């Protein structure tokens, strides 16, 4: 069983995390969300970085889920 996140119940069109991430697909090279820096690299992968963290995901949805999970902690 997975714990629900508040953003699971909010329309993504109004979700500040999703709106910020969407900037990456609109030409913005890097965004900062909480303590995370997210970059869309030349291979269309989302690189998520913070102190001691360098993760990579392949879709906007995966990036969104990662940040919702880790910023809620």
N, CA, C and O atoms as a GROMACS GRO file, in nm:
protein
  292
    1UNK      N    1   0.085  -0.117   0.000
    1UNK     CA    2   0.000   0.000   0.000
    1UNK      C    3   0.089   0.124   0.000
    1UNK      O    4   0.186   0.131   0.076
    2UNK      N    5   0.058   0.218  -0.085
    2UNK     CA    6   0.137   0.339  -0.098
    2UNK      C    7   0.065   0.456  -0.034
    2UNK      O    8  -0.057   0.470  -0.046
    3UNK      N    9   0.141   0.542   0.034
    3UNK     CA   10   0.082   0.659   0.097
    3UNK      C   11   0.040   0.759  -0.010
    3UNK      O   12   0.114   0.784  -0.105
    4UNK      N   13  -0.076   0.816   0.006
    4UNK     CA   14  -0.126   0.916  -0.089
    4UNK      C   15  -0.052   1.047  -0.066
    4UNK      O   16  -0.015   1.081   0.046
    5UNK      N   17  -0.033   1.119  -0.173
    5UNK     CA   18   0.029   1.249  -0.169
    5UNK      C   19  -0.080   1.352  -0.198
    5UNK      O   20  -0.169   1.324  -0.278
    6UNK      N   21  -0.075   1.467  -0.136
    6UNK     CA   22  -0.176   1.570  -0.158
    6UNK      C   23  -0.192   1.607  -0.304
    6UNK      O   24  -0.302   1.642  -0.347
    7UNK      N   25  -0.083   1.600  -0.380
    7UNK     CA   26  -0.089   1.636  -0.521
    7UNK      C   27  -0.158   1.530  -0.605
    7UNK      O   28  -0.189   1.554  -0.721
    8UNK      N   29  -0.182   1.411  -0.548
    8UNK     CA   30  -0.256   1.309  -0.620
    8UNK      C   31  -0.401   1.352  -0.642
    8UNK      O   32  -0.470   1.299  -0.730
    9UNK      N   33  -0.446   1.448  -0.564
    9UNK     CA   34  -0.585   1.491  -0.570
    9UNK      C   35  -0.604   1.629  -0.631
    9UNK      O   36  -0.716   1.680  -0.640
   10UNK      N   37  -0.494   1.690  -0.674
   10UNK     CA   38  -0.498   1.824  -0.731
   10UNK      C   39  -0.482   1.814  -0.882
   10UNK      O   40  -0.403   1.734  -0.931
   11UNK      N   41  -0.557   1.894  -0.953
   11UNK     CA   42  -0.543   1.900  -1.098
   11UNK      C   43  -0.402   1.948  -1.131
   11UNK      O   44  -0.357   2.051  -1.082
   12UNK      N   45  -0.332   1.872  -1.215
   12UNK     CA   46  -0.193   1.907  -1.247
   12UNK      C   47  -0.180   2.041  -1.316
   12UNK      O   48  -0.074   2.103  -1.311
   13UNK      N   49  -0.284   2.086  -1.379
   13UNK     CA   50  -0.279   2.217  -1.444
   13UNK      C   51  -0.257   2.329  -1.343
   13UNK      O   52  -0.218   2.440  -1.380
   14UNK      N   53  -0.283   2.302  -1.215
   14UNK     CA   54  -0.266   2.401  -1.110
   14UNK      C   55  -0.158   2.361  -1.008
   14UNK      O   56  -0.137   2.432  -0.910
   15UNK      N   57  -0.092   2.251  -1.031
   15UNK     CA   58   0.010   2.201  -0.939
   15UNK      C   59   0.142   2.275  -0.963
   15UNK      O   60   0.196   2.268  -1.073
   16UNK      N   61   0.195   2.345  -0.862
   16UNK     CA   62   0.317   2.423  -0.883
   16UNK      C   63   0.438   2.339  -0.924
   16UNK      O   64   0.522   2.387  -1.001
   17UNK      N   65   0.450   2.217  -0.874
   17UNK     CA   66   0.563   2.132  -0.913
   17UNK      C   67   0.551   2.095  -1.060
   17UNK      O   68   0.649   2.105  -1.135
   18UNK      N   69   0.434   2.052  -1.102
   18UNK     CA   70   0.415   2.014  -1.242
   18UNK      C   71   0.434   2.133  -1.335
   18UNK      O   72   0.495   2.120  -1.441
   19UNK      N   73   0.382   2.249  -1.297
   19UNK     CA   74   0.397   2.369  -1.380
   19UNK      C   75   0.544   2.407  -1.396
   19UNK      O   76   0.587   2.446  -1.505
   20UNK      N   77   0.620   2.395  -1.290
   20UNK     CA   78   0.763   2.427  -1.297
   20UNK      C   79   0.836   2.327  -1.386
   20UNK      O   80   0.920   2.366  -1.467
   21UNK      N   81   0.806   2.199  -1.371
   21UNK     CA   82   0.870   2.097  -1.454
   21UNK      C   83   0.835   2.113  -1.602
   21UNK      O   84   0.919   2.089  -1.688
   22UNK      N   85   0.715   2.153  -1.630
   22UNK     CA   86   0.672   2.169  -1.768
   22UNK      C   87   0.755   2.274  -1.842
   22UNK      O   88   0.766   2.270  -1.964
   23UNK      N   89   0.812   2.368  -1.767
   23UNK     CA   90   0.900   2.468  -1.828
   23UNK      C   91   1.017   2.403  -1.901
   23UNK      O   92   1.068   2.457  -1.999
   24UNK      N   93   1.060   2.287  -1.853
   24UNK     CA   94   1.172   2.216  -1.916
   24UNK      C   95   1.136   2.174  -2.058
   24UNK      O   96   1.222   2.177  -2.147
   25UNK      N   97   1.013   2.136  -2.081
   25UNK     CA   98   0.972   2.093  -2.214
   25UNK      C   99   0.937   2.212  -2.304
   25UNK      O  100   0.909   2.195  -2.422
   26UNK      N  101   0.940   2.331  -2.245
   26UNK     CA  102   0.909   2.453  -2.320
   26UNK      C  103   1.034   2.535  -2.348
   26UNK      O  104   1.025   2.652  -2.385
   27UNK      N  105   1.152   2.473  -2.329
   27UNK     CA  106   1.277   2.540  -2.364
   27UNK      C  107   1.362   2.590  -2.249
   27UNK      O  108   1.477   2.628  -2.271
   28UNK      N  109   1.311   2.591  -2.128
   28UNK     CA  110   1.391   2.632  -2.013
   28UNK      C  111   1.489   2.519  -1.981
   28UNK      O  112   1.446   2.405  -1.962
   29UNK      N  113   1.619   2.547  -1.974
   29UNK     CA  114   1.717   2.439  -1.957
   29UNK      C  115   1.721   2.376  -1.817
   29UNK      O  116   1.752   2.258  -1.803
   30UNK      N  117   1.689   2.454  -1.715
   30UNK     CA  118   1.700   2.407  -1.577
   30UNK      C  119   1.594   2.474  -1.491
   30UNK      O  120   1.563   2.592  -1.509
   31UNK      N  121   1.538   2.398  -1.396
   31UNK     CA  122   1.447   2.455  -1.297
   31UNK      C  123   1.491   2.410  -1.158
   31UNK      O  124   1.556   2.306  -1.143
   32UNK      N  125   1.455   2.487  -1.059
   32UNK     CA  126   1.486   2.454  -0.920
   32UNK      C  127   1.354   2.439  -0.846
   32UNK      O  128   1.269   2.527  -0.849
   33UNK      N  129   1.340   2.324  -0.778
   33UNK     CA  130   1.221   2.296  -0.698
   33UNK      C  131   1.270   2.250  -0.562
   33UNK      O  132   1.337   2.148  -0.550
   34UNK      N  133   1.235   2.326  -0.460
   34UNK     CA  134   1.285   2.301  -0.324
   34UNK      C  135   1.438   2.298  -0.332
   34UNK      O  136   1.498   2.392  -0.382
   35UNK      N  137   1.501   2.191  -0.285
   35UNK     CA  138   1.647   2.182  -0.289
   35UNK      C  139   1.697   2.105  -0.411
   35UNK      O  140   1.814   2.069  -0.418
   36UNK      N  141   1.610   2.079  -0.507
   36UNK     CA  142   1.643   2.000  -0.625
   36UNK      C  143   1.660   2.088  -0.748
   36UNK      O  144   1.583   2.182  -0.770
   37UNK      N  145   1.761   2.057  -0.827
   37UNK     CA  146   1.781   2.119  -0.957
   37UNK      C  147   1.750   2.013  -1.061
   37UNK      O  148   1.805   1.904  -1.056
   38UNK      N  149   1.662   2.045  -1.154
   38UNK     CA  150   1.621   1.950  -1.257
   38UNK      C  151   1.661   2.006  -1.393
   38UNK      O  152   1.632   2.122  -1.425
   39UNK      N  153   1.727   1.922  -1.472
   39UNK     CA  154   1.774   1.961  -1.605
   39UNK      C  155   1.725   1.859  -1.707
   39UNK      O  156   1.729   1.739  -1.681
   40UNK      N  157   1.679   1.907  -1.820
   40UNK     CA  158   1.646   1.819  -1.932
   40UNK      C  159   1.771   1.815  -2.019
   40UNK      O  160   1.806   1.914  -2.082
   41UNK      N  161   1.838   1.698  -2.023
   41UNK     CA  162   1.966   1.691  -2.092
   41UNK      C  163   1.949   1.666  -2.242
   41UNK      O  164   1.837   1.656  -2.292
   42UNK      N  165   2.060   1.657  -2.313
   42UNK     CA  166   2.060   1.641  -2.459
   42UNK      C  167   1.998   1.510  -2.504
   42UNK      O  168   1.964   1.495  -2.622
   43UNK      N  169   1.984   1.414  -2.414
   43UNK     CA  170   1.926   1.284  -2.446
   43UNK      C  171   1.779   1.275  -2.404
   43UNK      O  172   1.720   1.167  -2.402
   44UNK      N  173   1.720   1.390  -2.371
   44UNK     CA  174   1.581   1.401  -2.326
   44UNK      C  175   1.554   1.325  -2.197
   44UNK      O  176   1.445   1.273  -2.175
   45UNK      N  177   1.655   1.319  -2.112
   45UNK     CA  178   1.640   1.259  -1.979
   45UNK      C  179   1.637   1.372  -1.876
   45UNK      O  180   1.705   1.474  -1.890
   46UNK      N  181   1.559   1.352  -1.773
   46UNK     CA  182   1.547   1.450  -1.666
   46UNK      C  183   1.648   1.415  -1.557
   46UNK      O  184   1.636   1.311  -1.491
   47UNK      N  185   1.746   1.501  -1.538
   47UNK     CA  186   1.847   1.482  -1.434
   47UNK      C  187   1.802   1.558  -1.310
   47UNK      O  188   1.773   1.678  -1.315
   48UNK      N  189   1.798   1.488  -1.198
   48UNK     CA  190   1.752   1.544  -1.071
   48UNK      C  191   1.871   1.546  -0.977
   48UNK      O  192   1.928   1.442  -0.945
   49UNK      N  193   1.909   1.666  -0.933
   49UNK     CA  194   2.028   1.680  -0.849
   49UNK      C  195   1.997   1.757  -0.721
   49UNK      O  196   1.916   1.850  -0.719
   50UNK      N  197   2.065   1.717  -0.616
   50UNK     CA  198   2.063   1.786  -0.489
   50UNK      C  199   2.189   1.743  -0.415
   50UNK      O  200   2.272   1.672  -0.472
   51UNK      N  201   2.205   1.783  -0.294
   51UNK     CA  202   2.323   1.745  -0.218
   51UNK      C  203   2.326   1.594  -0.203
   51UNK      O  204   2.236   1.535  -0.143
   52UNK      N  205   2.429   1.531  -0.258
   52UNK     CA  206   2.445   1.386  -0.249
   52UNK      C  207   2.352   1.306  -0.339
   52UNK      O  208   2.346   1.184  -0.328
   53UNK      N  209   2.279   1.373  -0.429
   53UNK     CA  210   2.182   1.304  -0.516
   53UNK      C  211   2.208   1.342  -0.661
   53UNK      O  212   2.224   1.460  -0.694
   54UNK      N  213   2.211   1.243  -0.746
   54UNK     CA  214   2.210   1.265  -0.891
   54UNK      C  215   2.134   1.148  -0.951
   54UNK      O  216   2.192   1.043  -0.978
   55UNK      N  217   2.006   1.167  -0.972
   55UNK     CA  218   1.919   1.064  -1.029
   55UNK      C  219   1.874   1.109  -1.167
   55UNK      O  220   1.881   1.227  -1.202
   56UNK      N  221   1.829   1.013  -1.243
   56UNK     CA  222   1.786   1.042  -1.379
   56UNK      C  223   1.660   0.960  -1.408
   56UNK      O  224   1.652   0.842  -1.375
   57UNK      N  225   1.561   1.025  -1.470
   57UNK     CA  226   1.438   0.956  -1.511
   57UNK      C  227   1.410   0.994  -1.656
   57UNK      O  228   1.463   1.093  -1.707
   58UNK      N  229   1.326   0.914  -1.722
   58UNK     CA  230   1.307   0.934  -1.865
   58UNK      C  231   1.182   1.011  -1.905
   58UNK      O  232   1.169   1.052  -2.020
   59UNK      N  233   1.089   1.030  -1.812
   59UNK     CA  234   0.966   1.102  -1.850
   59UNK      C  235   0.935   1.213  -1.750
   59UNK      O  236   0.980   1.213  -1.636
   60UNK      N  237   0.855   1.307  -1.797
   60UNK     CA  238   0.810   1.416  -1.711
   60UNK      C  239   0.728   1.360  -1.594
   60UNK      O  240   0.739   1.409  -1.482
   61UNK      N  241   0.646   1.259  -1.621
   61UNK     CA  242   0.564   1.197  -1.517
   61UNK      C  243   0.652   1.134  -1.408
   61UNK      O  244   0.624   1.150  -1.289
   62UNK      N  245   0.756   1.063  -1.449
   62UNK     CA  246   0.846   1.002  -1.351
   62UNK      C  247   0.917   1.108  -1.268
   62UNK      O  248   0.935   1.092  -1.148
   63UNK      N  249   0.957   1.216  -1.332
   63UNK     CA  250   1.023   1.326  -1.262
   63UNK      C  251   0.927   1.389  -1.161
   63UNK      O  252   0.965   1.417  -1.047
   64UNK      N  253   0.806   1.411  -1.204
   64UNK     CA  254   0.702   1.469  -1.118
   64UNK      C  255   0.680   1.380  -0.994
   64UNK      O  256   0.678   1.429  -0.881
   65UNK      N  257   0.664   1.251  -1.017
   65UNK     CA  258   0.641   1.158  -0.906
   65UNK      C  259   0.760   1.157  -0.810
   65UNK      O  260   0.742   1.156  -0.688
   66UNK      N  261   0.881   1.158  -0.864
   66UNK     CA  262   1.001   1.158  -0.782
   66UNK      C  263   1.001   1.280  -0.691
   66UNK      O  264   1.022   1.268  -0.570
   67UNK      N  265   0.978   1.396  -0.750
   67UNK     CA  266   0.982   1.520  -0.671
   67UNK      C  267   0.867   1.527  -0.570
   67UNK      O  268   0.887   1.575  -0.458
   68UNK      N  269   0.749   1.482  -0.608
   68UNK     CA  270   0.637   1.481  -0.512
   68UNK      C  271   0.669   1.392  -0.394
   68UNK      O  272   0.638   1.426  -0.279
   69UNK      N  273   0.729   1.280  -0.420
   69UNK     CA  274   0.764   1.186  -0.313
   69UNK      C  275   0.873   1.243  -0.223
   69UNK      O  276   0.863   1.235  -0.101
   70UNK      N  277   0.976   1.299  -0.283
   70UNK     CA  278   1.093   1.343  -0.205
   70UNK      C  279   1.077   1.480  -0.144
   70UNK      O  280   1.139   1.508  -0.041
   71UNK      N  281   0.998   1.567  -0.201
   71UNK     CA  282   0.979   1.698  -0.140
   71UNK      C  283   0.877   1.695  -0.027
   71UNK      O  284   0.869   1.788   0.053
   72UNK      N  285   0.798   1.587  -0.020
   72UNK     CA  286   0.698   1.573   0.086
   72UNK      C  287   0.759   1.520   0.215
   72UNK      O  288   0.695   1.522   0.320
   73UNK      N  289   0.882   1.473   0.209
   73UNK     CA  290   0.946   1.413   0.328
   73UNK      C  291   0.991   1.518   0.426
   73UNK      O  292   1.046   1.485   0.530
   0.00000   0.00000   0.00000
